[in-house]
Amino acid sequence: MPKTEADLQAAVDDGLFEESHHLDLKKAPNSKGDNKELARDLSSFAVDGGTLIIGVQENKESRTFELAPHPLNGLPEKIEQVARTIPDPPLTILIEEISSAADDGSGYLVVHVPASPVAPHMVDNRYFGRGDKTKYQMGDAEVFALHARRRNTEADTLALLRKEMDEDLLSDVGAQSHLFLALAKIGRDGREIGMDCRDMLDLVQLDRRTDRILPNGYCLLPPTRSCDKGNACHGCDHFATDRTFLSDIQRQLAETQALVATRQARHAERYGEPMSEANVWLEQRNAEIRSMQREITALEAQPADSSAVVRGAGVLGRTGYQNITNTPDNKGA
């Protein structure tokens, strides 16, 4: 990996730069549109890991690369802000600066994107992966497979951790002797992922009570019981979530409301009258909307740094519960 401007120039001169599955080269972003494009590039690398070099751009006509140093003042912070605010979930990246020999405050950034344990990451309601040369929009099957791999990895890791905690090899040495484990979340590339130890402990404790980690929370149904409710999690008193899933639930709410509006418009256009509130499909969607709104209200009432789990907040959104005024049940799982 280049460390100096001379290294970059040598790579350009020798034709060593070639965009690939793990490498991309870009000029610095200058607009909101550029920021979105950068977020898509970073998210596409998060699946398998990769590196983005900013300040080396392609000459489309000659199909070669050339150096394009950019003022470094504020640029690393801008790139990190894009990674933390546009992709969902936010991305963890590592940035190295390379100063220009001109000594005018300009230079280049080498942005490392570790393989993310929570990939895929969404940008503008779409998931992106990386092909041989460029990014592409993932299809549903690939997204589902990645989510399944993520859940399986988390479940396997937590099972191994529980086994070590339950065995506690030092428990017989003395009354005050115990095995202490230091937890660290590690990505597929071996890099440690920043995660508060309290959040990690919360995850371990929740996993003791469930065999299901959902995209927007946790199912606390005992493992010995099965669920035949399908997609009715938001109105279930076994559904628990916390502030880390707030943006997911907000997005799902917006998508559901948009879907309802579209279906109502089509119904009116086809039949010349509004869709009845007694329509079974509409009744179910409205119940989901009410439940998600209650969950969002309960989560937004928590402190921004809270790791408390909110359970059953959407129960009163179910059909027939609208006139009940009990407050959501907020408790640690």
Protein Blocks (a to p, Z undefined) as FASTA:
>chain_A
ZZbfklmmmmmmnopaccdfkbccddddfbfklmmmmmmmmmmmmmnopaddehiacdfk
lopacdddddfehklmmmmmmmmmmpccdddddddddddfklnopacddddddddfkbcc
deehiacdddfkbccdddfklmmmmmmmmmmmmmmmmmmmmmmmmnommlmmpmklccdd
ddddddfkopacdddfklmmmmmmmmmmpcbdcfkbccfbdfkbccfkljmmmmpckbcc
dfklmmmmmmmmmmmmmmmmmmmmmmmmmnopacdfklmklmmmmmmmmmmmmmmmmmmm
pcfkbcbdcehklmmmpghilmpcbdcddddZZ
